[in-house]
Amino acid sequence: MMKILANDGLGSAGSETLRNAGFTLVTEKVEQENLIDEINKNKYDALLVRSATNITKELIDSCKSIKLIARVGTGMDHIQVEYAMEKGIKVLSTPLESSPAVAELVFAHLFSINRRLFDSNRNLHRNINDFKIFKKRYKDGTELNGKTIGIMGFGRIGQEVAKRALGLGMNVLAYDKFIDDVTIKLLIPNLKPIFISIETKSLEIVLKNSDFITLHLPFSFNQKSIITKNEINMMKEGAILINASKGGVIDEDDLIEALKSGKISHAGLDVFCDEPHPRKDLIELENVSITPHVGGATIEAQERISITLSEQIIMFFNKI
């Protein structure tokens, strides 16, 4: 009987699927410093993690019983993927399942910024007696319809963003080094699917012509930032920037400077360079809407992830 440690938890549907298939699943959290001893003591065959548990070379070398490592969600910067594979360990993830959730968070930030929801909510809670004053302050909201969104990175998440943007009547510009064109399939209940072809553009065209820019670029933290002062200077005056990908994609010093000068009017940020301790001089700016890295954190996405991952795990162990 295979033993699995889901150290950062697993959704109820996926847990049930694994247990029904005869696997022993343990979901009690083991602290990082005790993890190697716990795995070796119980001879776990598989280790499931989210973002809270690091899979180091030391762990891989020390835990000979591990045959499979699975990421419950997306983002594998904290997992030594190539090293694990070199050691003959299978590495799984579920990148597709959280894409709709991340795309919806992008628009949560865009709606919040364009109607000043994040700012008015904060101020009204503190000063409800100034209701009339705030009514005048927040009278200049803007609509997304008819505006241009620039999608930096046109993979699975970028395409989900494009679907929602098209549904809102937005113009879509997309940039991707590796993709020339994509056919977007729009599914509307009770109607036939609508297919829309989008050709990617150059970085300069997207940056210069977009009212809103959302980042979905591949990135690892040993890279240099992709969005720096040079790229910011190409943007429209007063552009709005959303980042729900990786914190290091944007140079935070350059972002702060642009937010203070008004070159970027607002930013919506779900990710930061120094998580879980983002810079105060960034998050305390009045023109920044923030969330605590929750892009894929919806009930629906987590259930999809847990089911898909459990099915992949069963398939893997059935073959060996």
Buried (B, 14 or more C-beta within 10 A) or exposed (E): EBBBBBBBBBBEBBBBBBEEBEBBBBEEEBEEEEBBEBBBEBEBBBBBBBBEBBBBEEBBEBBEEBBBBBBBBBBBEBBBBEBBEEEEBBBBBBBBBBBBBBBBBBBBBBBBBBBBBBBBEEBBEEEEEEEEEBEEEBEEEEEBEEBBBBBBBBBBBBBBBBBBBBEBEBBBBBBBEEBEEBEBEBEEEEEEEEEEEBEBBEBEBBBBBBBBBBBBBBBEEEEEBBBBBEBBEBBBEEBBBBBBBBBBBBBBBBBBBBBEEEBBBBBBBBBBBEEEEBBEEBEEBEBBBBBEBBBBBBEEBBBBBBBBBBBBBBEBBEEE
